[in-house]
Amino acid sequence: METAFIKQSKRIENRQWAAYSFLILNLMIIGFFWWHGSGQEILTSPGGWIRGAGRLSGLLAALAIMLDFVLIARIPVLETAFGRSLQTQWHKTIGYAAFILIILHASFLTVGYGIIDKLGLWPQFWSFTTTYEDVLKSIEAFGLLCLVVGLSIYFVRKRVKYETWYYVHLLTYLVIILAFSHQMKVGVDFITQPLFRLYWWALYIGLFGFVVLLRFMKPILQSYRYQLRVAKVTSETHDVHSITIGGRGIDQLRYQPGQFAVWWFLDTGRFWQGHPFSITSSPGQDHVRLSFKQSGDYTATLAAVKPGTPVILDGPSGRFTAGASANQKVLLIAGGIGITPFVAMLEVFAGEGRDVVLLYSARTEADLALRGELEAAAAQGNIKITYVITDDPAYRGVTGMLDQAKLAQLVPDAKVRAAYICGPPPMMAAISASLEHLGVPKKAIYTENFSF
């Protein structure tokens, strides 16, 4: 008999194969139309194969931009299939690939047409920009893409505000529109093949409409349906707070313990920005709750949000859930505010009778958030909690960093457990490496990276 976890695992696998199949199918369709449109030029002359390669790189660049657009859209099917961390990695890689493909597209076409028309590089480039009106749109799109890529690299290194990163990435919408217009006006493969043109319209409208529906319309409609409003704000520690959201029929809101959402508080100072926070309540209750640490400009004042403030909930999202693994032995490792997704997960694990070890690392004992709820859940099942304090030598329990030696000491059977890790990215990377050295299979280590 299949358990719920086996069924979920199969659903995840089926969604992964569906996504891969969709990508491969579209690559085949694009390759087919390119070959029958202009691809055969590669057999004619040096200029012909360079020009044909330029057109193919342009088509692939457009597909890469669309994929990148989809990867940042927090589409539930993809979130469940691949997880946010993997999508973020792919988003970065495909973004760089699109950038390179566009450069190849422009370079190949300039060189190819230059050889065929017997023009130099600069005269040919000048001819493109002055003769073909929509080439200017492609240059504008490339300039915007350079801006997005350049600022993204700068933002990651300088750790700028989340909302700055978010609004710069909205320029991707304009890049897609300009690129589409350029392709429809001057793309030889589209001009000569009406069926390819129809397919390209359907692909753009389908993906764009799907993203707009899920990214913008669904959160608004969902929040209107449940009439989400701030009910109360609770202090958990000196710098950790919880916000309880009430509403109408909110017990019907579907999410899994461990998931997160992007929350928009519609008051004067915050209505224009949303931020991701884990859901720390359990499904089926008459409220939904998020918990956060005051660690930046936005969260520094978030505890001052007033009861009654309308809320938009974009989500839930993520596959960092209790159902990600069917292993009956589980290891949870939290660093600081990384404890938040584990609060509701512990209740699920306790109810299922799973053997759970929780290692909760914090600077001082006073920084241990939601401790009462953790211990209440632990009392219901076979759950062992160990607090690890890093900056308080007077603490009488376990102290120091969670390095490989300490992990081996605290969890001698780690290699037979499924490991969930949540905390600062450097901590997650270090602990993941340590667990692998202790024999934990990489596929049995689950993380969720909320950074951008």
KOLMI-708691 format. One record per residue (C-alpha): x, y, z. Coordinates in steps of 0.001 Angstrom, whole numbers. Each point is the difference from the previous one (the first is absolute). Layout:
BEGIN
u, v, w
X, Y, Z
...
REM end
This chain:
BEGIN
u, v, w
0, 0, 0
1335, 3396, -985
529, 2482, 2809
-763, 3702, -348
3716, 705, -251
529, -2505, -2824
-2916, 1553, -1876
1462, 3470, 512
3409, -1211, -1181
-1597, -1379, -3156
-1868, 3268, -595
3283, 1920, 308
1716, -2394, -2411
-2882, 244, -2496
92, 3791, 118
3742, -11, -572
-366, -2225, -3055
-2875, 2165, -1281
2168, 3126, 289
2970, -1668, -1724
-2272, -1367, -2729
-1529, 3433, -586
3463, 1513, -397
1255, -2742, -2334
-3170, 199, -2109
386, 3738, -474
3688, -362, -881
-971, -2551, -2647
-2738, 2251, -1410
2337, 2988, -165
2712, -2115, -1617
-2454, -1356, -2582
-1285, 3407, -1076
3467, 1530, 25
1348, -2741, -2261
-2887, 319, -2472
146, 3784, 102
3617, 1091, -73
1992, -2831, 1544
909, -1509, -3354
1969, 3153, -768
2818, -1531, 2023
621, -2316, -2984
353, 2763, -2565
3041, 2127, 849
2146, 1280, 2892
-2221, 3051, 275
-3074, -2216, -150
946, -2273, 2887
1007, 2966, 2142
-3305, 1734, -739
-1961, -3221, 677
1813, -443, 3314
-868, 3600, 850
-3697, -588, -526
52, -3208, 2048
1819, 1714, 2880
-2638, 2755, -87
-2825, -2532, 299
1750, -1804, 2840
690, 3313, 1750
-3717, 863, -120
-901, -3423, 1395
2602, 426, 2766
-1462, 3380, 976
-3476, -1537, 153
1289, -2859, 2154
1707, 2469, 2317
-3239, 1931, 204
-1880, -3149, 1014
2628, -1049, 2552
-417, 3191, 2055
-3799, -140, -133
-433, -2356, 2986
-2239, -2350, -1988
-1292, -2607, 2495
483, -2970, -2346
3669, 876, -515
502, 902, 3661
-1258, -3426, 1009
1972, -1830, -2672
3400, 1655, 389
4, 2243, 3068
886, 3672, 266
3748, -462, 479
475, -2018, -3181
-2182, 2396, -1977
2078, 2922, 1252
3188, -1731, -1185
-1537, -713, -3398
-1278, 3572, -232
3533, 1343, 376
1532, -2501, -2427
-2656, 435, -2688
172, 3792, 394
3710, -52, -807
-649, -2430, -2874
-2615, 2350, -1474
2458, 2874, 249
2669, -1982, -1893
-2482, -1229, -2632
-1125, 3549, -751
3610, 1080, -504
524, -2990, -2315
-3227, 816, -1841
1065, 3576, -723
3605, -938, -781
-820, -2897, -2333
-2583, 1989, -1948
2295, 2993, -371
2899, -2168, -1206
-2198, -2235, -2180
-1805, 2826, -1772
3291, 1876, -291
1587, -2920, -1841
-3001, -465, -2304
-414, 3754, -708
3766, 541, -112
-104, 2621, 2753
2232, 542, 3019
-1263, -574, 3533
-679, 3627, 815
-1733, 866, -3334
-2152, -3123, 368
-913, 834, 3602
-819, 3578, -1019
-2163, -1329, -2819
-1948, -2150, 2478
-670, 2852, 2402
-961, 2565, -2644
-1833, -2179, -2536
-2004, -2330, 2246
-2194, 1932, 2427
-633, -2902, 2356
3689, -758, 389
74, 3007, 2305
-2528, -1758, 2221
2310, -2989, 245
2860, 2302, 981
-2205, 1585, 2657
-986, -3462, 1269
3653, -1042, 142
877, 3193, 1859
-2724, -690, 2571
1153, -3604, 375
3568, 1232, 575
-1384, 2329, 2658
-1915, -2809, 1739
2954, -2422, -111
2528, 2642, 1065
-2100, 1309, 2862
-834, -3556, 1122
3695, -814, 338
569, 3260, 1861
-3012, -526, 2256
1063, -3524, 973
3474, 1214, 915
-1132, 3133, 1832
-3106, -1585, 1604
-2391, 2797, -930
-3643, 120, 1002
-2284, -2781, -1166
-2498, 2455, -1474
2734, 1663, -2103
915, -3376, -1466
-3703, -764, -564
-864, 3171, -1900
3127, -111, -2172
-993, -3525, -1035
-3377, 1327, -1185
1961, 1445, -2935
57, -3579, -1298
-3626, 507, -1077
1062, 2893, -2231
2926, -2026, -1380
-2427, -2760, -1033
-2398, 2430, -1697
2762, 1771, -1949
1609, -3290, -1040
-3345, -1395, -1164
-735, 3084, -2096
3457, -195, -1589
-455, -3677, -894
-3432, 462, -1529
1123, 2908, -2212
3400, -1147, -1295
290, -3713, 883
353, -1827, -3323
-1157, -3313, 1466
-3253, 1599, 1197
-604, 2040, -3143
360, -3033, -2288
-1846, -2506, 2204
-3460, 1107, 1201
-377, -3190, 2084
3228, 778, 1887
-1275, 3524, 549
-3269, -1398, 1426
1903, -2393, 2262
2224, 2831, 1288
-3051, 2158, 776
-1610, -2915, 1854
3192, -671, 1983
384, 3623, 1066
-3672, 534, 814
-248, -3333, 1831
3071, 491, 2170
-541, 3707, 542
-3694, -461, 828
728, -2946, 2294
2564, 2004, 1951
-2191, 3106, 243
-2904, -2130, 1223
2028, -1788, 2680
2348, 2826, 947
-2461, 2887, 173
-3627, -1033, -332
-3, -3063, 2252
1493, 1749, 3108
-2441, 2883, -345
-3023, -2260, -472
1139, -2331, 2785
446, 2868, 2447
-3383, 1446, -973
-1648, -3387, 481
1387, -432, 3521
-140, 3722, 927
3481, -210, 1489
818, 2558, 2689
2520, 313, 2808
-1543, -1324, 3237
2885, 509, 2434
3769, 332, 347
1815, -2093, 2615
3550, 343, 1318
1809, -3348, 123
3449, 1297, 1042
1633, 3426, 146
328, 46, -3819
-2363, -2738, -1251
-3713, 672, -480
-3019, -1823, -1377
-2888, 1509, -1936
-3302, -1841, 154
-2277, 470, -3015
-3737, -480, 351
-2651, -251, -2670
-3170, -1574, -1274
99, -3785, -397
3756, 81, 314
2, -3569, 1311
-564, -989, -3663
3303, 1565, -1102
2121, -2831, -1345
3694, -221, 849
2499, -2489, 1353
1980, 442, 3225
3421, 1353, -948
-1154, 2089, -2946
430, 3760, -294
-1898, 2841, -1633
741, 3512, -1185
-1956, 2396, 2192
-1189, 3481, -971
-1270, 2218, 2844
-2185, 2683, -1525
722, 2910, 2307
1647, 3318, -822
3621, -1026, 392
-101, -3528, -1385
-2670, -400, -2679
2524, 197, -2843
2254, -2866, 1102
-438, -3665, 858
2424, -2260, 1857
251, -3795, 468
-581, -1467, 3469
-666, -3564, 1149
-3487, -937, 1156
252, -1011, 3651
-3623, -1029, 548
-1530, -3369, -809
-2592, -526, -2763
-3654, -162, 965
132, 2710, 2690
-2086, 3192, 69
3119, 2085, -668
3297, -80, -1843
3226, 1244, 1576
3437, 1113, -1076
3058, 585, 2182
2989, 2212, -756
3185, 1416, 1458
766, 3711, -5
3101, -77, -2187
-411, 2702, -2638
-1745, 3234, -945
-3285, -1724, -788
-215, -2371, 2966
1259, 2682, 2406
-3434, 1663, -61
-2215, -2921, -992
-966, -711, 3614
-1738, 3390, 14
-2571, -1089, -2578
-3491, 735, 1326
-2790, -2540, 563
-2554, 319, -2772
2600, 636, -2715
-1012, -1818, -3232
2412, -2702, -1157
735, -1628, -3350
1460, -3493, 228
1940, -1109, -3071
406, -3734, 429
368, -2383, 1663
3226, -1080, -1682
2922, -2369, 448
588, -3739, 403
1862, 239, 3321
-2764, -1958, 1691
-526, -2964, 2288
-1104, -2016, -3017
3220, 563, -1945
1413, -3217, 1478
-1665, -3235, 1060
2901, -943, 2293
-1222, -900, 3477
3214, 1413, 1486
367, 3763, -387
2676, 2535, 930
-995, 3671, 150
2710, 2655, 268
-969, 3652, 513
2157, 3077, 266
-1550, 3120, 1528
-3264, 975, -1658
369, -3123, -2156
-2061, -1729, 2681
-3245, 1403, -1469
-829, -2719, -2565
583, -2710, 2612
-2658, 1215, 2445
-2962, -1449, -1896
2053, -2863, -1456
676, -1355, 3494
-3721, -399, 600
-277, -2090, -3167
2998, -2146, 917
-1356, -522, 3519
-3392, -1045, -1347
1648, -2516, -2355
2171, -1464, 2735
3252, 729, -1818
3354, -80, 1799
1170, 3626, -75
3137, 1756, 1219
-73, 3825, -36
3206, 1997, 385
-798, 3673, 531
2992, 2339, -86
-215, 3580, 1287
2383, 2643, 1302
-1375, 33, 3546
-2721, -1806, 1885
-2100, 3169, -155
75, -248, -3810
-1834, -3335, -55
-3332, 874, -1627
-3297, -1902, 212
1554, -2287, 2575
-3249, -756, 1804
-1691, -1231, -3174
2980, -2147, -946
38, -1701, 3366
-3777, -467, 9
251, -1820, -3333
2959, -2048, 1245
-2023, -1164, 3001
-2511, -1647, -2349
2436, -2278, -1808
3440, -1540, -277
1741, 3356, -478
3295, 1002, 1580
945, 3692, 41
3553, 1179, 624
747, 3700, 267
3484, 1029, -1129
1107, 3423, 1230
2922, 1611, -1837
786, 3236, 1900
-751, -630, 3654
2780, -1878, 1863
-2107, 86, 3177
-2704, -2151, -1605
-45, -3419, 1679
-1172, -1950, -3023
1672, -644, -3358
2106, 2922, -1220
2112, 815, -3051
-476, -272, -3751
-1772, -2882, -1684
3035, -1403, -1788
506, -3553, -1224
1385, -1269, 3295
-2900, 1397, 1987
-2543, -1384, -2450
1575, -3445, 292
-155, 276, 3790
-3597, 1213, 207
-1438, -2176, -2782
2049, -3199, -271
-2581, -1565, -2353
-165, 3036, -2316
749, -2033, -3121
-3313, -1874, 254
-2078, 3150, 474
-1583, 2453, -2417
1544, 3389, 810
-1846, 3315, -238
2136, 3132, 404
-1215, 3591, 225
2056, 3044, 939
2476, 2468, -1524
1320, -1233, -3400
3641, -392, 1188
-1175, -2110, 2929
-2164, -2207, -2223
2871, -537, -2437
2453, -888, 2775
-2383, -2376, 1784
-1027, -1670, -3270
3668, -696, -757
571, -1327, 3523
-2998, -2327, -234
1210, -1354, -3325
3361, -759, 1605
-1888, -1865, 2733
-1651, -2206, -2600
-3344, 1739, -542
-936, -353, -3696
-262, 3334, -1802
-3531, -822, -1154
-1024, -437, 3672
1024, 3577, 895
-2724, 2625, -389
573, 3761, 127
-1989, 3106, -887
1890, 3142, -943
-2057, 3174, 407
2778, 2313, -1210
-68, 1583, -3461
REM end
